[in-house]
Amino acid sequence: MNIKSLLLGSAAALAVVSGAQAADAIVAAEPEPVEYVRVCDAYGTGYFYIPGTETCLKIEGYIRFQVNVGKDVSNDGPIGALEGTSDWDAFTRGQVQFTAKSDTEYGPLTGVIVLQHNADAANAGYQNSILDSAYIDIAGIRAGLFYSWWDDGLSGETDVLASHETLHNSLRYQYESGDFYAGISVDELEDGHFNSDENPNNVGVALGLGGKAGAFTYQVIGGYDTDNEEGAIRAMGTVAVGPGTLGLAAVWASGGNSYYDASEWTIAAEYAIQATDKLKITPGAQYFFNYGIDADSDNDFTNDDAWKVGVTVDYQITDNFYAKASVQYLDGDGIDDQTQGYFRLQRAF
């Protein structure tokens, strides 16, 4: 076979192969069907269906910048005790909340997760991340880590109507009908009041009821600390009066306990003045009878009294963005007078 015959044979073979490939159609893979996010309006605004499920999800949160002022405020920030003390301290917080809801034969099944990160400085030692809440809610039963009724308060910053942490691992049942609710909660009290010779691992039982009647809102709650064998009762109400809302509250404690141990008795009042659509000014005052726990006792109150006054100003800069400033003054028997406050900017979403 000469070179000419070899070249002609190779060309013929290439032509056959090329013709065969040209005859085959090029088939592109079909794209997967895309399921667009659907709005879920069964539970209010902001919910959407998780693709491929019938579960509705809502994502919300806020970004907060705050400057605290007052004596040694750097030891009383969201991070805890810091090295050294200062009369002012700035911190930033980011919080995000996930709420999932779906229908069941028992009613809506709700799951909530709230994540929070606080930064007092860029250094990792001055930051913390916490699980602020995580609970399951169905048919009036709530189980998990959540804030108790004792976390509720008047709208300003003057009142001290609860003690220690109001966030517990709890099991609660709450009945609701229209503008009325009532319930019972069993709380693990691991970071509250405890005797000097014991560890903080108490159990508490709380009862609560409240509601709304026209312009009047009310709440009555009680808490019993089984380890300290002491309890507290609190009543609180608000009513629209003139250009604002009047708020009144009173607390009584039988002795030092995790729900309330600031004083044996206390009364608080405020008047939230809606000066404009965007501006609210809230002066407040509180008086404490038998203020604080006696240093020589685990649960007995002192014979000293104290009082507190302050004012809080809220201003809505624009939708989902507001500023808040608060100044508080505390004085009483056996304590140094204290003036503290803060300025806050917060963007919600």
C-alpha positions as CSV (number, residue, x, y, z in Angstrom):
1,M,0.0,0.0,0.0
2,N,1.5,3.3,-1.0
3,I,1.2,6.6,0.9
4,K,-1.5,7.9,-1.5
5,S,-3.8,4.9,-0.8
6,L,-3.2,5.3,2.9
7,L,-4.2,8.9,2.9
8,L,-7.3,8.3,0.8
9,G,-8.4,5.5,3.1
10,S,-7.9,7.7,6.3
11,A,-10.0,10.5,4.7
12,A,-12.8,8.2,3.9
13,A,-12.9,6.8,7.4
14,L,-13.0,10.3,8.9
15,A,-15.8,11.2,6.6
16,V,-17.9,8.2,7.7
17,V,-17.3,9.0,11.4
18,S,-18.1,12.7,10.9
19,G,-21.3,11.9,9.0
20,A,-22.5,9.6,11.8
21,Q,-21.9,12.2,14.5
22,A,-23.6,14.9,12.5
23,A,-26.7,12.7,12.1
24,D,-27.1,12.3,15.9
25,A,-29.2,15.1,17.4
26,I,-27.8,17.0,20.4
27,V,-30.1,16.6,23.4
28,A,-29.7,19.1,26.3
29,A,-30.7,18.0,29.8
30,E,-34.1,19.5,30.8
31,P,-33.9,21.8,33.8
32,E,-35.4,20.7,37.1
33,P,-38.7,22.3,37.9
34,V,-38.4,25.3,40.1
35,E,-40.8,25.8,43.0
36,Y,-41.1,29.5,43.8
37,V,-41.6,30.7,47.4
38,R,-45.2,31.0,48.2
39,V,-46.6,33.6,50.6
40,C,-48.4,32.0,53.6
41,D,-51.1,34.4,55.0
42,A,-52.7,32.0,57.4
43,Y,-50.7,33.2,60.4
44,G,-50.2,36.9,59.6
45,T,-47.7,38.9,57.6
46,G,-44.1,37.8,56.9
47,Y,-44.7,34.0,56.6
48,F,-43.8,31.9,53.6
49,Y,-44.1,28.2,52.8
50,I,-40.8,26.3,53.1
51,P,-40.5,24.9,49.5
52,G,-41.8,21.3,49.3
53,T,-43.7,21.5,52.6
54,E,-46.8,22.8,54.1
55,T,-44.9,24.5,57.0
56,C,-44.9,28.3,57.1
57,L,-41.7,30.1,58.2
58,K,-41.1,33.7,59.3
59,I,-37.7,35.3,59.8
60,E,-37.4,38.5,61.8
61,G,-34.9,40.2,64.1
62,Y,-33.1,43.4,64.9
63,I,-29.7,45.1,65.1
64,R,-29.1,47.2,68.2
65,F,-26.4,49.7,69.0
66,Q,-26.4,51.0,72.6
67,V,-24.2,53.2,74.8
68,N,-24.7,52.8,78.6
69,V,-23.7,55.6,81.0
70,G,-23.3,55.5,84.8
71,K,-20.9,54.3,87.5
72,D,-19.1,51.1,86.5
73,V,-21.5,50.3,83.7
74,S,-18.9,48.2,81.9
75,N,-19.4,45.6,84.6
76,D,-23.1,45.4,83.9
77,G,-23.3,44.9,80.2
78,P,-24.7,42.0,78.1
79,I,-21.3,40.3,78.1
80,G,-20.9,40.1,81.9
81,A,-18.1,41.3,84.1
82,L,-15.2,42.9,82.1
83,E,-11.7,43.8,83.1
84,G,-11.7,47.2,84.7
85,T,-14.6,49.7,85.1
86,S,-15.8,52.7,83.2
87,D,-18.6,55.2,83.4
88,W,-19.6,54.5,79.8
89,D,-19.7,51.4,77.6
90,A,-20.9,50.7,74.0
91,F,-22.1,47.4,72.7
92,T,-23.8,46.0,69.6
93,R,-26.3,43.2,69.4
94,G,-27.7,41.2,66.5
95,Q,-30.7,39.0,67.0
96,V,-32.6,36.8,64.6
97,Q,-35.9,34.8,65.2
98,F,-37.2,31.9,63.2
99,T,-40.9,31.0,63.7
100,A,-42.3,27.9,62.0
101,K,-46.0,27.0,62.0
102,S,-48.1,24.3,60.5
103,D,-51.7,23.0,60.9
104,T,-52.4,19.8,62.8
105,E,-55.5,18.1,64.2
106,Y,-54.6,19.7,67.6
107,G,-54.3,23.2,66.2
108,P,-51.3,25.1,65.0
109,L,-47.9,23.6,65.8
110,T,-45.4,26.3,66.5
111,G,-41.6,26.2,66.8
112,V,-39.5,29.2,67.7
113,I,-35.8,29.7,67.8
114,V,-34.2,33.0,68.8
115,L,-30.4,33.5,68.3
116,Q,-28.6,36.4,69.8
117,H,-25.0,37.7,69.6
118,N,-23.6,40.5,71.7
119,A,-20.3,42.3,71.0
120,D,-18.8,44.6,73.5
121,A,-15.6,44.8,71.4
122,A,-14.0,43.1,68.4
123,N,-12.0,40.8,70.7
124,A,-13.6,37.4,70.9
125,G,-13.3,37.6,74.7
126,Y,-15.8,40.5,74.7
127,Q,-18.4,38.7,72.7
128,N,-21.0,36.0,73.3
129,S,-23.6,34.1,71.4
130,I,-26.6,32.7,73.2
131,L,-29.8,30.8,72.6
132,D,-32.3,33.4,73.7
133,S,-35.3,31.2,73.3
134,A,-36.3,27.9,71.8
135,Y,-39.7,26.3,72.4
136,I,-42.5,24.2,71.0
137,D,-46.1,25.4,71.3
138,I,-49.3,23.4,70.6
139,A,-52.8,23.4,72.0
140,G,-51.9,25.8,74.7
141,I,-48.9,23.7,75.9
142,R,-45.4,25.3,75.6
143,A,-42.2,23.5,76.4
144,G,-38.6,24.7,76.1
145,L,-36.6,27.8,76.9
146,F,-38.8,30.9,77.0
147,Y,-39.6,34.0,79.0
148,S,-42.0,33.8,81.8
149,W,-44.9,36.1,82.6
150,W,-42.5,37.8,85.1
151,D,-40.7,39.2,82.1
152,D,-43.6,41.5,81.3
153,G,-43.4,45.0,82.7
154,L,-44.5,48.6,82.2
155,S,-43.5,50.2,79.0
156,G,-40.7,52.5,80.4
157,E,-37.4,51.6,82.0
158,T,-38.0,52.7,85.5
159,D,-39.8,49.8,87.0
160,V,-38.1,46.8,88.6
161,L,-40.9,44.2,88.7
162,A,-38.9,40.9,88.5
163,S,-35.6,39.6,89.8
164,H,-32.8,37.6,88.4
165,E,-33.4,35.8,85.1
166,T,-37.0,35.6,83.6
167,L,-35.8,33.1,81.0
168,H,-36.2,29.5,82.1
169,N,-36.5,26.0,80.8
170,S,-40.2,25.5,81.5
171,L,-43.3,23.6,80.8
172,R,-46.5,25.7,80.6
173,Y,-50.1,25.5,79.8
174,Q,-52.0,28.6,78.9
175,Y,-55.7,28.9,78.2
176,E,-56.8,31.7,75.9
177,S,-60.3,32.9,75.0
178,G,-60.7,36.2,73.2
179,D,-58.9,38.9,75.3
180,F,-58.4,36.7,78.4
181,Y,-55.7,34.2,79.3
182,A,-54.8,32.1,82.3
183,G,-52.2,29.4,82.9
184,I,-49.7,27.6,85.0
185,S,-46.0,27.1,84.5
186,V,-43.3,24.8,86.0
187,D,-39.9,26.5,85.8
188,E,-36.4,25.3,86.4
189,L,-34.7,28.1,88.4
190,E,-31.0,27.5,87.9
191,D,-29.8,31.1,88.0
192,G,-32.0,32.8,90.6
193,H,-32.0,33.3,94.4
194,F,-30.6,30.4,96.4
195,N,-29.3,29.9,99.9
196,S,-25.6,30.3,100.6
197,D,-25.1,26.6,101.4
198,E,-26.9,25.3,98.3
199,N,-26.5,25.2,94.5
200,P,-28.9,27.1,92.2
201,N,-31.0,24.2,91.0
202,N,-34.5,25.1,92.1
203,V,-38.0,24.4,90.8
204,G,-40.7,27.1,90.7
205,V,-44.4,27.1,90.0
206,A,-46.0,30.2,88.5
207,L,-49.6,31.1,87.9
208,G,-50.8,33.9,85.6
209,L,-53.9,35.5,84.3
210,G,-54.5,38.6,82.3
211,G,-56.4,40.3,79.5
212,K,-57.9,43.4,78.1
213,A,-61.2,45.1,78.6
214,G,-61.7,48.1,76.4
215,A,-58.9,50.6,77.1
216,F,-57.9,48.7,80.2
217,T,-55.3,45.9,80.3
218,Y,-54.5,43.8,83.4
219,Q,-52.3,41.0,84.7
220,V,-52.0,39.2,88.0
221,I,-49.3,36.6,88.5
222,G,-47.7,34.6,91.3
223,G,-44.6,32.5,91.6
224,Y,-43.5,30.0,94.3
225,D,-39.9,29.0,94.7
226,T,-40.1,25.5,96.1
227,D,-36.4,25.3,97.3
228,N,-36.5,28.6,99.2
229,E,-40.1,28.0,100.2
230,E,-40.9,31.7,99.4
231,G,-43.0,33.3,96.8
232,A,-44.2,36.6,95.3
233,I,-47.4,38.1,93.8
234,R,-47.6,40.8,91.3
235,A,-50.5,42.9,89.9
236,M,-50.2,45.3,86.9
237,G,-52.6,47.3,84.8
238,T,-52.6,50.0,82.2
239,V,-55.4,52.4,81.0
240,A,-55.6,55.0,78.3
241,V,-55.9,58.5,79.9
242,G,-55.8,61.7,78.0
243,P,-52.9,61.8,75.5
244,G,-51.2,58.8,77.0
245,T,-51.4,55.5,79.0
246,L,-51.2,55.3,82.8
247,G,-49.5,52.2,84.2
248,L,-49.6,50.9,87.8
249,A,-48.0,47.9,89.4
250,A,-47.4,46.4,92.8
251,V,-45.4,43.4,94.1
252,W,-45.3,41.6,97.4
253,A,-42.7,38.9,98.3
254,S,-42.9,36.7,101.4
255,G,-39.1,36.4,101.4
256,G,-36.1,36.1,99.1
257,N,-37.0,34.0,96.0
258,S,-36.0,33.6,92.4
259,Y,-39.1,35.4,91.1
260,Y,-38.7,38.6,93.2
261,D,-36.3,39.6,95.9
262,A,-35.7,43.3,95.3
263,S,-37.9,44.2,98.3
264,E,-40.7,42.9,100.4
265,W,-43.2,45.5,98.9
266,T,-43.0,47.8,96.0
267,I,-45.3,50.1,94.0
268,A,-44.6,51.6,90.6
269,A,-46.3,54.1,88.3
270,E,-45.7,55.6,84.9
271,Y,-47.4,57.7,82.4
272,A,-46.5,57.1,78.7
273,I,-47.3,60.3,76.8
274,Q,-47.8,59.9,73.1
275,A,-46.6,63.4,72.3
276,T,-46.7,62.9,68.5
277,D,-47.1,60.0,66.1
278,K,-43.4,59.3,66.4
279,L,-42.5,60.6,69.9
280,K,-43.3,59.0,73.2
281,I,-42.2,60.3,76.6
282,T,-42.5,58.1,79.7
283,P,-41.8,59.4,83.2
284,G,-42.0,56.8,86.0
285,A,-41.4,56.3,89.7
286,Q,-41.1,53.3,92.1
287,Y,-40.9,53.0,95.9
288,F,-39.4,49.9,97.6
289,F,-40.4,48.9,101.2
290,N,-37.7,46.8,103.0
291,Y,-35.3,47.1,100.1
292,G,-32.8,44.2,99.5
293,I,-31.9,41.0,101.3
294,D,-30.3,41.3,104.8
295,A,-26.6,40.4,104.6
296,D,-26.9,38.2,107.7
297,S,-29.8,36.2,106.2
298,D,-30.6,34.2,103.1
299,N,-34.2,35.2,102.7
300,D,-35.1,38.0,105.1
301,F,-35.4,41.5,103.8
302,T,-33.8,44.6,105.3
303,N,-35.6,47.4,107.1
304,D,-34.4,50.0,104.6
305,D,-36.5,51.7,102.0
306,A,-35.5,53.0,98.6
307,W,-37.0,55.0,95.7
308,K,-36.4,55.4,92.0
309,V,-37.4,57.9,89.4
310,G,-36.6,58.2,85.7
311,V,-37.8,59.1,82.2
312,T,-37.6,57.2,78.9
313,V,-37.9,58.8,75.4
314,D,-38.8,56.8,72.3
315,Y,-38.6,58.2,68.8
316,Q,-39.6,56.5,65.6
317,I,-37.1,57.8,63.1
318,T,-38.7,55.9,60.2
319,D,-40.4,52.5,59.6
320,N,-38.5,49.8,61.6
321,F,-35.9,52.2,62.9
322,Y,-36.1,54.0,66.2
323,A,-34.1,55.7,68.9
324,K,-34.5,55.3,72.7
325,A,-32.9,57.3,75.5
326,S,-33.4,56.6,79.2
327,V,-32.1,58.1,82.5
328,Q,-32.8,56.6,85.9
329,Y,-32.0,57.7,89.5
330,L,-32.0,55.4,92.5
331,D,-31.6,56.4,96.1
332,G,-32.5,54.9,99.5
333,D,-31.4,54.0,103.0
334,G,-28.0,52.4,103.3
335,I,-27.1,52.7,99.6
336,D,-25.3,55.2,97.5
337,D,-27.4,57.2,95.1
338,Q,-27.0,56.0,91.5
339,T,-27.7,57.7,88.2
340,Q,-27.6,55.5,85.1
341,G,-29.0,55.6,81.5
342,Y,-28.4,54.6,77.9
343,F,-28.9,55.7,74.3
344,R,-30.0,53.1,71.8
345,L,-30.5,52.9,68.0
346,Q,-32.3,49.8,66.7
347,R,-33.3,48.6,63.3
348,A,-35.9,45.8,63.2
349,F,-36.7,43.6,60.2
